[in-house]
Structures are given as structure tokens and as C-alpha cells.
């Protein structure tokens, strides 16, 4: 099982980024998937979740209306579209199926003027 995150970077407040998560080593289409983030000096938190069939998505209150989670089961890839980014969104972002396999290395998102 492996998760590889990409797409992070440095962006100004109000900007946008699209993160990708490439999954391998398991039947991706059968698993719910989550995006997490870990801000500097803080613990890891769940940001967004999507069911295996994309029918249901959930978001932490702080990103509702700004972030959109999606997935492509054929490509075994999950995405996080992040709009109107704020400095408090600065964190390392991770993807993972709940309780499945190791954590990836994450992708750094820095929101700063």
C-alpha cells in the first residue's frame, strides 16, 4: 500500500492549489479516502473525506465552501481543489484510506504574502 501526495507549493492568500494523491497496492475503488493536514507545531487533522463511490463528501468546518475533494477510481487518484487559501491553511497535506497502510511523505502547502 502506498500513497503519494503532490501539488503543494507556495501561494498567496486568496490563491488556489490542486493536490493529487496517487494510490497503489490495494483496490482503490472499494475504499473511502481522506485528506489530512498537519500545521507547523500541531497535530494532524482530518480535512476532507470521500466515499468509495464519490456519493458523499465531508469537510471540516474551516474549509467548507473553499475546498473540494474528488477522486478518479480508474486512475486510482484522489484530488483536493483548494480555493481562497488562507495563511491558516499552511500545513503538510496527506492522503490515506482510513486505517490502511503507512502514511505518505505529504506535500507542503504554504500560504503567505
C-alpha positions in Angstrom: 0.0 0.0 0.0 1.4 3.4 -1.0 0.1 7.0 -1.0 2.0 9.7 -2.9 0.9 13.3 -2.5 1.8 16.1 -4.9 0.8 19.6 -6.0 1.7 21.6 -3.0 3.6 24.9 -3.1 3.8 28.5 -2.0 0.8 30.6 -2.8 -0.5 34.0 -1.8 -3.6 34.4 0.3 -6.7 34.1 -1.9 -4.9 31.8 -4.3 -5.6 28.2 -5.4 -3.9 24.9 -5.5 -4.9 21.4 -6.6 -3.4 18.5 -4.7 -3.2 15.0 -6.1 -2.9 11.6 -4.3 -1.8 8.6 -6.3 -2.7 5.4 -4.5 -1.3 1.9 -5.2 -1.2 -1.6 -3.7 -4.9 -2.0 -2.9 -8.3 -1.9 -4.6 -8.7 1.8 -4.6 -12.2 1.9 -5.8 -13.5 -0.1 -2.8 -12.1 2.3 -0.1 -13.3 5.6 1.3 -10.4 8.1 1.2 -9.4 11.1 3.4 -7.3 14.2 3.1 -5.5 15.2 6.3 -3.2 18.1 7.2 -0.6 18.9 9.9 0.1 22.6 10.5 3.5 23.6 11.9 3.8 22.5 15.6 0.3 21.0 15.7 -1.2 17.6 15.3 -2.6 16.0 12.2 -6.3 16.7 11.5 -8.9 15.3 9.1 -9.7 17.9 6.4 -12.0 16.1 3.9 -13.4 12.7 3.2 -15.0 11.0 0.2 -16.8 7.7 0.0 -15.6 5.0 -2.4 -18.3 5.8 -5.0 -17.9 9.6 -4.6 -21.5 9.8 -3.4 -20.7 11.5 -0.1 -18.1 14.1 0.9 -17.5 15.7 4.2 -15.3 18.7 5.2 -14.0 20.2 8.4 -15.8 23.5 9.0 -12.8 25.6 8.4 -12.6 24.6 4.7 -16.2 24.2 3.8 -17.0 26.2 0.7 -13.3 26.6 -0.2 -12.0 23.0 -0.7 -13.4 20.3 -2.9 -12.5 16.6 -2.7 -12.9 14.3 -5.6 -11.5 11.1 -7.0 -11.0 9.1 -10.2 -11.2 5.4 -9.5 -9.9 4.5 -12.9 -6.7 6.5 -12.4 -6.6 5.5 -8.7 -6.1 9.1 -7.8 -7.8 11.5 -5.4 -7.7 15.3 -5.6 -8.2 18.3 -3.3 -9.0 21.5 -5.0 -8.2 24.4 -2.6 -9.5 27.9 -3.4 -9.4 31.1 -1.5 -6.4 29.9 0.5 -5.7 31.4 3.9 -2.5 31.6 5.9 -4.0 29.2 8.4 -4.2 26.5 5.6 -0.4 26.3 5.8 0.4 22.7 6.6 1.7 19.4 5.2 -1.2 17.7 3.5 -1.5 13.9 3.5 -3.9 11.4 1.9 -4.8 8.0 3.2 -7.6 5.4 3.3 -8.7 5.2 6.9 -6.5 2.8 8.9 -4.9 1.4 5.7 -1.2 1.3 5.1 1.5 3.7 6.0 1.4 7.5 5.8 3.0 9.0 2.7 5.5 11.9 2.8 2.9 14.5 2.3 3.0 17.7 0.3 3.8 21.1 1.8 1.3 23.9 1.3 2.4 27.4 2.3 0.1 30.3 2.1 1.9 33.6 2.6 2.2 37.0 1.1 
